[in-house]
Amino acid sequence: MRGPLLLLLLIVGLSGVFSGHSLHFYETTVSVPGHGLPLYTEVGYVDGIEITRYSSDVGQVVPVAPWMQKVENPDYWERQTQRCKVNEAGSRHEVKVLMNRFNQTTGFHYYQFMCGCELRDDGSSRAYDQLGYDMKDFLALDPERGVYYPLTDQAHSIIQRWNSPDAQEGERWKNYLETECIDWLKKYIEYGKEELERRVRPEVKVSEQNVKGVTKLHCQVYGFYPPGRGCEVAEERDRCAVI
């Protein structure tokens, strides 16, 4: 696993609105210190709530959500820290590889990685794995086929290596995201179920604005939890439509 994005713009369009739970990890690696960023950072989120954080400045994974203190395995934090250290070394190498691909020798550059899974209320699941470089999409995983596909010309040679019969990186990540990622998501949901499974009905507010003799009504639906409560939000919007 890997994770926080410097800017969440890389994955804003990926999650969408759905009914269920999600686990995502975001990784940011920079070429040189700057902009107040550590050389490497990873952040884990469940349902958009930050649960864990690791940075090269601190050197260990720490809990963020209070309910992560419920993790019972005493080796959990040490194993997660060692995993992040391995990912940090690999990601810092990838920055150098990508700088070479783009014929860059100096400057501030950053490598961004996101992976995660969703478990929907209907029992189905969905996986994500995407890489970005300098705020541009670079390559992504096709979770159905278990192969990576390029999002820029410079990615072709990398995906040829990752998709090769010897590497099969896409198949490996596909299997991880569909099995172990879902297993961990279920555990985290259990730890934080009081917060993650609470239900708050949406509120609706209607205001009006008169512009050049024309009255415009503005409808706001807010305050609901979880964010993916599409049906109830749609019901409130329908109420607005007939006001």
C-alpha positions as CSV (number, residue, x, y, z in Angstrom):
1,M,0.0,0.0,0.0
2,R,1.1,3.6,-0.5
3,G,-0.3,7.1,0.2
4,P,-1.2,11.0,0.9
5,L,-1.6,12.9,-2.3
6,L,-0.1,16.4,-2.2
7,L,-3.4,17.5,-3.7
8,L,-6.4,15.2,-3.8
9,L,-7.1,16.3,-7.4
10,L,-5.6,13.1,-8.7
11,I,-8.4,11.0,-7.4
12,V,-11.3,13.4,-7.0
13,G,-13.2,11.8,-9.9
14,L,-12.5,8.2,-8.9
15,S,-14.7,7.5,-5.9
16,G,-18.0,9.0,-7.0
17,V,-21.1,8.6,-4.8
18,F,-21.9,5.1,-3.6
19,S,-23.4,3.4,-0.7
20,G,-20.9,1.5,1.3
21,H,-17.4,1.9,2.7
22,S,-13.9,2.7,1.3
23,L,-10.3,2.4,2.2
24,H,-7.7,4.5,0.4
25,F,-4.0,5.2,0.8
26,Y,-2.3,8.3,-0.6
27,E,1.4,8.7,-1.1
28,T,3.4,11.7,-2.0
29,T,7.2,11.7,-2.7
30,V,9.1,14.8,-3.6
31,S,12.5,15.1,-5.3
32,V,13.9,17.6,-2.9
33,P,12.7,19.2,0.4
34,G,10.5,22.2,-0.1
35,H,7.1,23.7,0.3
36,G,6.9,22.4,3.8
37,L,6.6,18.8,2.7
38,P,8.5,15.8,4.0
39,L,10.4,13.8,1.3
40,Y,7.8,11.1,1.7
41,T,4.3,10.9,3.3
42,E,1.6,8.3,3.4
43,V,-1.9,8.8,4.7
44,G,-4.7,6.2,5.1
45,Y,-8.4,7.1,4.9
46,V,-11.6,5.1,5.7
47,D,-14.7,6.8,4.2
48,G,-12.7,10.0,3.8
49,I,-11.7,10.0,7.4
50,E,-7.9,10.1,8.1
51,I,-7.0,7.0,10.1
52,T,-3.2,6.7,9.9
53,R,-0.2,8.9,8.9
54,Y,3.5,8.2,8.1
55,S,6.1,10.7,7.1
56,S,9.9,10.5,6.6
57,D,10.3,13.3,9.2
58,V,8.6,11.2,11.9
59,G,9.7,7.8,10.7
60,Q,6.8,5.8,12.1
61,V,3.1,5.1,11.4
62,V,0.8,6.9,13.9
63,P,-2.9,6.6,14.5
64,V,-5.0,9.7,13.6
65,A,-8.6,8.6,14.1
66,P,-9.2,8.0,17.9
67,W,-10.8,4.6,17.2
68,M,-7.6,3.3,15.6
69,Q,-6.4,2.9,19.2
70,K,-8.6,-0.2,19.2
71,V,-6.2,-2.1,17.1
72,E,-5.4,-5.1,19.3
73,N,-2.3,-6.7,17.6
74,P,0.7,-5.2,19.3
75,D,2.9,-5.7,16.2
76,Y,0.5,-3.8,13.9
77,W,2.1,-0.4,14.2
78,E,5.6,-1.7,13.8
79,R,4.7,-3.8,10.8
80,Q,2.9,-0.8,9.2
81,T,6.0,1.3,9.9
82,Q,8.3,-1.2,8.2
83,R,6.0,-1.4,5.2
84,C,6.1,2.4,4.8
85,K,9.9,2.5,5.1
86,V,10.1,-0.1,2.2
87,N,7.5,2.0,0.2
88,E,9.5,5.2,0.9
89,A,12.7,3.7,-0.5
90,G,10.9,2.4,-3.6
91,S,9.0,5.7,-4.2
92,R,12.1,7.8,-3.8
93,H,13.7,5.6,-6.5
94,E,10.6,6.0,-8.7
95,V,11.0,9.8,-8.5
96,K,14.5,9.5,-10.0
97,V,13.2,7.2,-12.7
98,L,10.4,9.6,-13.6
99,M,12.7,12.6,-13.7
100,N,14.9,10.7,-16.1
101,R,11.9,9.8,-18.3
102,F,11.0,13.5,-18.5
103,N,14.7,14.5,-19.0
104,Q,14.8,16.4,-15.7
105,T,18.0,16.7,-13.7
106,T,17.0,19.3,-11.1
107,G,14.0,21.0,-9.6
108,F,11.1,20.3,-7.4
109,H,9.1,17.3,-8.6
110,Y,6.6,15.0,-7.0
111,Y,5.4,11.5,-7.4
112,Q,1.8,10.7,-6.3
113,F,0.3,7.3,-5.8
114,M,-3.2,6.2,-4.7
115,C,-4.6,2.8,-4.1
116,G,-7.7,1.5,-2.4
117,C,-10.9,-0.5,-2.4
118,E,-14.6,0.0,-1.8
119,L,-17.0,-2.4,-0.3
120,R,-20.6,-1.6,-1.3
121,D,-23.8,-2.3,0.5
122,D,-24.8,-4.8,-2.2
123,G,-21.7,-6.9,-1.5
124,S,-19.8,-5.8,-4.6
125,S,-16.3,-4.3,-4.4
126,R,-14.1,-2.0,-6.5
127,A,-10.4,-1.4,-6.6
128,Y,-8.2,1.6,-7.5
129,D,-4.5,2.0,-8.2
130,Q,-3.3,5.1,-10.0
131,L,0.0,7.0,-10.3
132,G,0.6,10.7,-11.0
133,Y,3.7,12.8,-11.6
134,D,3.9,16.6,-11.2
135,M,0.1,16.9,-11.0
136,K,-0.6,14.9,-14.1
137,D,-2.0,11.4,-14.5
138,F,0.7,8.9,-15.4
139,L,-0.6,5.4,-15.4
140,A,-3.4,3.4,-13.8
141,L,-4.5,-0.2,-13.1
142,D,-7.3,-1.9,-14.9
143,P,-8.7,-3.9,-12.0
144,E,-10.8,-6.1,-14.2
145,R,-7.9,-7.3,-16.4
146,G,-5.1,-7.0,-13.8
147,V,-2.9,-4.9,-16.1
148,Y,-1.6,-1.3,-16.1
149,Y,-2.4,1.1,-18.9
150,P,-0.6,4.4,-19.8
151,L,-2.0,7.8,-19.3
152,T,0.9,9.6,-20.9
153,D,3.5,8.7,-23.6
154,Q,6.3,8.4,-21.0
155,A,4.5,5.6,-19.2
156,H,4.6,3.0,-22.1
157,S,8.0,1.6,-21.3
158,I,7.1,1.3,-17.6
159,I,3.9,-0.6,-18.1
160,Q,5.6,-2.9,-20.5
161,R,7.9,-3.9,-17.7
162,W,5.2,-4.0,-15.0
163,N,2.8,-6.1,-17.2
164,S,5.5,-8.5,-18.3
165,P,5.0,-12.2,-17.5
166,D,8.0,-12.0,-15.1
167,A,6.6,-9.0,-13.1
168,Q,2.8,-9.2,-13.4
169,E,2.6,-6.2,-11.1
170,G,-1.0,-5.5,-12.2
171,E,-2.2,-9.0,-11.3
172,R,-0.4,-8.8,-7.9
173,W,-2.0,-5.5,-7.0
174,K,-5.4,-6.7,-8.3
175,N,-5.3,-9.7,-6.0
176,Y,-4.2,-7.5,-3.0
177,L,-6.9,-4.9,-3.5
178,E,-9.6,-7.4,-4.0
179,T,-8.7,-9.6,-1.0
180,E,-6.4,-8.1,1.7
181,C,-7.5,-4.5,1.2
182,I,-11.2,-5.6,1.7
183,D,-10.2,-7.6,4.8
184,W,-8.5,-4.6,6.3
185,L,-11.4,-2.4,5.4
186,K,-13.8,-4.7,7.3
187,K,-11.5,-4.6,10.4
188,Y,-11.3,-0.8,10.3
189,I,-15.1,-0.5,9.9
190,E,-15.5,-2.7,13.1
191,Y,-13.0,-0.5,15.0
192,G,-14.8,2.8,14.0
193,K,-18.4,1.5,13.5
194,E,-19.8,4.1,15.9
195,E,-18.7,6.9,13.7
196,L,-18.6,5.2,10.3
197,E,-22.1,3.6,10.5
198,R,-23.9,6.6,12.0
199,R,-26.7,7.9,9.9
200,V,-27.7,11.6,9.8
201,R,-30.6,12.6,7.6
202,P,-29.9,15.5,5.2
203,E,-31.3,19.0,5.9
204,V,-32.7,21.2,3.2
205,K,-32.5,25.0,3.0
206,V,-34.2,27.2,0.4
207,S,-33.3,30.8,-0.1
208,E,-34.4,33.3,-2.8
209,Q,-32.6,36.0,-4.7
210,N,-34.3,38.7,-6.7
211,V,-32.3,39.8,-9.7
212,K,-33.8,42.5,-12.1
213,G,-37.3,41.5,-11.1
214,V,-36.7,37.7,-11.5
215,T,-36.8,35.6,-8.3
216,K,-34.4,32.7,-8.2
217,L,-34.7,29.9,-5.6
218,H,-31.6,28.3,-4.3
219,C,-31.8,24.8,-2.7
220,Q,-29.1,23.4,-0.5
221,V,-29.0,19.9,0.8
222,Y,-26.4,19.5,3.6
223,G,-25.5,18.0,7.0
224,F,-26.0,14.3,5.9
225,Y,-23.7,11.4,6.7
226,P,-22.3,9.3,5.2
227,P,-21.6,11.4,2.0
228,G,-22.8,8.6,-0.3
229,R,-26.4,8.7,0.9
230,G,-27.6,9.3,-2.7
231,C,-31.2,8.2,-2.3
232,E,-32.1,10.4,0.7
233,V,-30.2,13.4,-0.8
234,A,-32.1,12.9,-4.1
235,E,-35.4,12.9,-2.1
236,E,-34.5,16.2,-0.6
237,R,-33.6,17.6,-4.0
238,D,-36.9,16.5,-5.3
239,R,-38.6,18.4,-2.5
240,C,-36.7,21.5,-3.6
241,A,-37.8,21.0,-7.2
242,V,-41.5,21.3,-6.2
243,I,-41.2,24.2,-3.8
